[in-house]
Amino acid sequence: MKVNVYDLEGNVKAQIDLPEIFNTPYRPDIIKKAFWVAMSNRRQPYGADPLAGKRHACRWPGKGRGMARIPRLNGGTGRAVQAPNTVGGRRAHPPKAEKIWEEKINKKEKKLAILSSIASTKDADKVRARGHRFRDDITLPVVVEDKFKDLSKTKDVMKVLEKIGVIEDIERAKNGKKIRAGRGKRRGRKYKVPKSILIVSNEGNIFKSARNLPGVDIVEPSQLNIIHLAPGGGAGRLMVITEEALKQLGGS
């Protein structure tokens, strides 16, 4: 399958063949499995303080008094404490920091998931199914000349993406920014932003000039993983890749 190579003006500079890895069969089951394994292994252990709800000077008077078998504060107040059904008491089954969240996946399954996700980036139907927006006449993945990685200003990157025909996807991510539901908004992650373009390039100025674009991820070919390629476990991300990076993906 041939795809266009676009220059910085959005014109078709040449046509090249996609590497063989883009012919990998689509395996949504393996992709989703690999994604959730990766997310599980990123979890940070958390748990309650072992002494939470137990910091009371209390005792149980013993049997034969017609009283419930609940610890009560010292000093004669008789207030029940410490038990799970009391005010300020411990939790019955709190989360424990020693719980093991790590999951495993076979090496061949992990490799197949990554290759299948890469191959899905050429399928316009799968890319659109993820919600990405782009011009109908462009070829996927979007291959740009190597000068793209040397752009040092964000406005220059925006101009190139607009000329190619994928700027609408960044606007979609910008307009989709919302305040997170739940307590996470109080824990340094107030906003949620939809994922937009994945830029794959070798080291260059693009890593600084494009990092603030809404929903955009920039990664080197050797660092590609399932979280970049299939956010949420769904393959078909809109990818913009340089010629050099595409050749590196293909092993040449």
SEMI-729421 format. One record per residue (C-alpha): residue number from 1; residue in one letter; x, y, z. Coordinates in steps of 0.25 Angstrom, whole numbers. Layout:
<martis>
+------+-------+-------+-------+-------+
: papa : lumba :    px :    py :    pz :
+------+-------+-------+-------+-------+
:  NUM :     A :     X :     Y :     Z :
...
+------+-------+-------+-------+-------+
</martis>
This chain:
<martis>
+------+-------+-------+-------+-------+
: papa : lumba :    px :    py :    pz :
+------+-------+-------+-------+-------+
:    1 :     M :     0 :     0 :     0 :
:    2 :     K :     5 :    14 :    -4 :
:    3 :     V :     4 :    26 :     4 :
:    4 :     N :     7 :    41 :     1 :
:    5 :     V :    18 :    48 :     7 :
:    6 :     Y :    15 :    63 :    10 :
:    7 :     D :    24 :    75 :    11 :
:    8 :     L :    23 :    86 :    20 :
:    9 :     E :    13 :    93 :    11 :
:   10 :     G :     3 :    82 :    11 :
:   11 :     N :     7 :    77 :    -4 :
:   12 :     V :     9 :    63 :    -8 :
:   13 :     K :    24 :    62 :    -9 :
:   14 :     A :    25 :    47 :   -13 :
:   15 :     Q :    19 :    33 :   -10 :
:   16 :     I :    25 :    22 :    -2 :
:   17 :     D :    21 :     8 :     1 :
:   18 :     L :    17 :     5 :    16 :
:   19 :     P :    26 :    -5 :    23 :
:   20 :     E :    21 :   -19 :    25 :
:   21 :     I :    17 :   -17 :    39 :
:   22 :     F :     5 :   -10 :    34 :
:   23 :     N :    -1 :   -23 :    28 :
:   24 :     T :    -2 :   -29 :    42 :
:   25 :     P :   -16 :   -34 :    45 :
:   26 :     Y :   -25 :   -26 :    54 :
:   27 :     R :   -27 :   -33 :    68 :
:   28 :     P :   -35 :   -24 :    77 :
:   29 :     D :   -36 :   -35 :    87 :
:   30 :     I :   -21 :   -35 :    89 :
:   31 :     I :   -20 :   -20 :    88 :
:   32 :     K :   -30 :   -18 :    99 :
:   33 :     K :   -23 :   -28 :   108 :
:   34 :     A :    -9 :   -22 :   106 :
:   35 :     F :   -15 :    -8 :   109 :
:   36 :     W :   -21 :   -12 :   122 :
:   37 :     V :    -8 :   -20 :   126 :
:   38 :     A :     0 :    -7 :   124 :
:   39 :     M :   -10 :     2 :   132 :
:   40 :     S :   -10 :    -8 :   143 :
:   41 :     N :     5 :    -8 :   144 :
:   42 :     R :     5 :     7 :   145 :
:   43 :     R :    -4 :     7 :   157 :
:   44 :     Q :     3 :    12 :   170 :
:   45 :     P :     0 :     4 :   182 :
:   46 :     Y :    -9 :    11 :   192 :
:   47 :     G :   -16 :     7 :   205 :
:   48 :     A :   -21 :    12 :   219 :
:   49 :     D :   -13 :    15 :   231 :
:   50 :     P :   -12 :     2 :   239 :
:   51 :     L :   -16 :    10 :   251 :
:   52 :     A :   -27 :    18 :   245 :
:   53 :     G :   -39 :    18 :   254 :
:   54 :     K :   -32 :    11 :   265 :
:   55 :     R :   -26 :    22 :   273 :
:   56 :     H :   -35 :    22 :   285 :
:   57 :     A :   -32 :    19 :   299 :
:   58 :     C :   -43 :     9 :   301 :
:   59 :     R :   -47 :    -5 :   306 :
:   60 :     W :   -58 :   -15 :   306 :
:   61 :     P :   -64 :   -17 :   320 :
:   62 :     G :   -67 :   -32 :   318 :
:   63 :     K :   -79 :   -41 :   318 :
:   64 :     G :   -91 :   -42 :   327 :
:   65 :     R :   -94 :   -27 :   327 :
:   66 :     G :  -105 :   -27 :   317 :
:   67 :     M :   -96 :   -18 :   308 :
:   68 :     A :   -92 :   -20 :   293 :
:   69 :     R :   -78 :   -25 :   291 :
:   70 :     I :   -72 :   -12 :   286 :
:   71 :     P :   -60 :    -5 :   291 :
:   72 :     R :   -64 :     8 :   299 :
:   73 :     L :   -56 :    20 :   303 :
:   74 :     N :   -49 :    20 :   316 :
:   75 :     G :   -54 :    30 :   326 :
:   76 :     G :   -68 :    26 :   328 :
:   77 :     T :   -75 :    32 :   316 :
:   78 :     G :   -79 :    19 :   310 :
:   79 :     R :   -77 :    24 :   296 :
:   80 :     A :   -75 :    13 :   286 :
:   81 :     V :   -62 :    14 :   278 :
:   82 :     Q :   -52 :     7 :   269 :
:   83 :     A :   -62 :    -4 :   263 :
:   84 :     P :   -66 :    -2 :   248 :
:   85 :     N :   -80 :     2 :   252 :
:   86 :     T :   -76 :    13 :   261 :
:   87 :     V :   -74 :    28 :   258 :
:   88 :     G :   -59 :    30 :   256 :
:   89 :     G :   -56 :    15 :   256 :
:   90 :     R :   -48 :     7 :   247 :
:   91 :     R :   -53 :     2 :   233 :
:   92 :     A :   -57 :   -12 :   232 :
:   93 :     H :   -49 :   -16 :   220 :
:   94 :     P :   -40 :    -4 :   216 :
:   95 :     P :   -31 :    -4 :   203 :
:   96 :     K :   -17 :   -10 :   207 :
:   97 :     A :    -4 :    -5 :   201 :
:   98 :     E :     2 :   -19 :   200 :
:   99 :     K :    -9 :   -23 :   189 :
:  100 :     I :    -2 :   -27 :   176 :
:  101 :     W :    -7 :   -19 :   164 :
:  102 :     E :     3 :   -25 :   154 :
:  103 :     E :    -2 :   -33 :   143 :
:  104 :     K :     6 :   -41 :   132 :
:  105 :     I :     5 :   -43 :   118 :
:  106 :     N :    13 :   -52 :   108 :
:  107 :     K :    24 :   -45 :   100 :
:  108 :     K :    18 :   -50 :    87 :
:  109 :     E :     4 :   -45 :    91 :
:  110 :     K :    10 :   -31 :    95 :
:  111 :     K :    18 :   -30 :    81 :
:  112 :     L :     5 :   -34 :    73 :
:  113 :     A :    -3 :   -24 :    81 :
:  114 :     I :     7 :   -13 :    77 :
:  115 :     L :     8 :   -17 :    63 :
:  116 :     S :    -7 :   -18 :    61 :
:  117 :     S :    -9 :    -5 :    67 :
:  118 :     I :     1 :     1 :    57 :
:  119 :     A :    -6 :    -6 :    46 :
:  120 :     S :   -19 :     0 :    50 :
:  121 :     T :   -14 :    14 :    48 :
:  122 :     K :   -15 :    13 :    33 :
:  123 :     D :   -30 :     9 :    33 :
:  124 :     A :   -38 :    22 :    32 :
:  125 :     D :   -51 :    15 :    37 :
:  126 :     K :   -44 :    11 :    50 :
:  127 :     V :   -38 :    25 :    52 :
:  128 :     R :   -51 :    31 :    50 :
:  129 :     A :   -58 :    22 :    59 :
:  130 :     R :   -49 :    27 :    70 :
:  131 :     G :   -54 :    41 :    68 :
:  132 :     H :   -42 :    47 :    60 :
:  133 :     R :   -45 :    57 :    50 :
:  134 :     F :   -37 :    59 :    37 :
:  135 :     R :   -38 :    63 :    22 :
:  136 :     D :   -44 :    52 :    13 :
:  137 :     D :   -33 :    53 :     3 :
:  138 :     I :   -21 :    50 :    11 :
:  139 :     T :   -15 :    36 :    13 :
:  140 :     L :   -12 :    30 :    26 :
:  141 :     P :    -3 :    29 :    34 :
:  142 :     V :     0 :    44 :    31 :
:  143 :     V :    15 :    43 :    26 :
:  144 :     V :    22 :    57 :    26 :
:  145 :     E :    36 :    60 :    22 :
:  146 :     D :    47 :    60 :    32 :
:  147 :     K :    48 :    75 :    33 :
:  148 :     F :    36 :    75 :    41 :
:  149 :     K :    44 :    70 :    53 :
:  150 :     D :    52 :    83 :    53 :
:  151 :     L :    40 :    92 :    55 :
:  152 :     S :    43 :   101 :    67 :
:  153 :     K :    31 :   109 :    69 :
:  154 :     T :    17 :   104 :    72 :
:  155 :     K :    10 :   113 :    62 :
:  156 :     D :    19 :   107 :    51 :
:  157 :     V :    14 :    93 :    55 :
:  158 :     M :     0 :    97 :    55 :
:  159 :     K :     1 :   103 :    41 :
:  160 :     V :     7 :    90 :    35 :
:  161 :     L :    -4 :    82 :    42 :
:  162 :     E :   -14 :    92 :    36 :
:  163 :     K :    -9 :    91 :    22 :
:  164 :     I :    -8 :    76 :    23 :
:  165 :     G :   -23 :    75 :    27 :
:  166 :     V :   -22 :    70 :    42 :
:  167 :     I :   -23 :    82 :    50 :
:  168 :     E :   -38 :    80 :    52 :
:  169 :     D :   -35 :    68 :    61 :
:  170 :     I :   -27 :    77 :    71 :
:  171 :     E :   -39 :    87 :    71 :
:  172 :     R :   -47 :    75 :    75 :
:  173 :     A :   -38 :    72 :    87 :
:  174 :     K :   -38 :    86 :    91 :
:  175 :     N :   -53 :    88 :    91 :
:  176 :     G :   -54 :    74 :    98 :
:  177 :     K :   -47 :    79 :   110 :
:  178 :     K :   -55 :    77 :   123 :
:  179 :     I :   -54 :    76 :   138 :
:  180 :     R :   -52 :    62 :   143 :
:  181 :     A :   -64 :    56 :   151 :
:  182 :     G :   -61 :    51 :   165 :
:  183 :     R :   -49 :    54 :   175 :
:  184 :     G :   -39 :    53 :   165 :
:  185 :     K :   -41 :    68 :   162 :
:  186 :     R :   -35 :    71 :   175 :
:  187 :     R :   -23 :    63 :   173 :
:  188 :     G :   -15 :    70 :   162 :
:  189 :     R :   -23 :    65 :   151 :
:  190 :     K :   -35 :    74 :   150 :
:  191 :     Y :   -37 :    74 :   135 :
:  192 :     K :   -39 :    63 :   124 :
:  193 :     V :   -35 :    65 :   110 :
:  194 :     P :   -38 :    56 :    98 :
:  195 :     K :   -26 :    49 :    91 :
:  196 :     S :   -23 :    55 :    78 :
:  197 :     I :   -11 :    53 :    69 :
:  198 :     L :     0 :    44 :    71 :
:  199 :     I :    13 :    50 :    66 :
:  200 :     V :    24 :    40 :    63 :
:  201 :     S :    38 :    46 :    61 :
:  202 :     N :    52 :    44 :    64 :
:  203 :     E :    59 :    54 :    73 :
:  204 :     G :    57 :    69 :    69 :
:  205 :     N :    50 :    82 :    73 :
:  206 :     I :    37 :    76 :    71 :
:  207 :     F :    37 :    70 :    85 :
:  208 :     K :    36 :    84 :    91 :
:  209 :     S :    29 :    92 :    80 :
:  210 :     A :    17 :    82 :    80 :
:  211 :     R :    16 :    77 :    94 :
:  212 :     N :     6 :    88 :    98 :
:  213 :     L :    -4 :    85 :    87 :
:  214 :     P :   -17 :    79 :    93 :
:  215 :     G :   -18 :    64 :    93 :
:  216 :     V :    -5 :    62 :    85 :
:  217 :     D :     6 :    52 :    89 :
:  218 :     I :    20 :    52 :    83 :
:  219 :     V :    29 :    40 :    84 :
:  220 :     E :    41 :    33 :    77 :
:  221 :     P :    39 :    21 :    69 :
:  222 :     S :    47 :    12 :    79 :
:  223 :     Q :    38 :    17 :    90 :
:  224 :     L :    24 :    14 :    84 :
:  225 :     N :    15 :     6 :    93 :
:  226 :     I :     1 :     1 :    94 :
:  227 :     I :    -4 :    13 :   102 :
:  228 :     H :     1 :    23 :    91 :
:  229 :     L :    -5 :    15 :    80 :
:  230 :     A :   -18 :    10 :    86 :
:  231 :     P :   -23 :    20 :    97 :
:  232 :     G :   -34 :    14 :   105 :
:  233 :     G :   -32 :     0 :    98 :
:  234 :     G :   -37 :     5 :    85 :
:  235 :     A :   -28 :     4 :    73 :
:  236 :     G :   -27 :    14 :    61 :
:  237 :     R :   -21 :    26 :    66 :
:  238 :     L :   -18 :    38 :    56 :
:  239 :     M :    -3 :    37 :    54 :
:  240 :     V :     6 :    47 :    48 :
:  241 :     I :    20 :    41 :    45 :
:  242 :     T :    33 :    46 :    39 :
:  243 :     E :    39 :    39 :    27 :
:  244 :     E :    51 :    35 :    36 :
:  245 :     A :    43 :    30 :    47 :
:  246 :     L :    34 :    21 :    37 :
:  247 :     K :    47 :    15 :    32 :
:  248 :     Q :    51 :    12 :    46 :
:  249 :     L :    38 :     5 :    49 :
:  250 :     G :    40 :    -3 :    37 :
:  251 :     G :    53 :    -8 :    42 :
:  252 :     S :    61 :    -1 :    31 :
+------+-------+-------+-------+-------+
</martis>
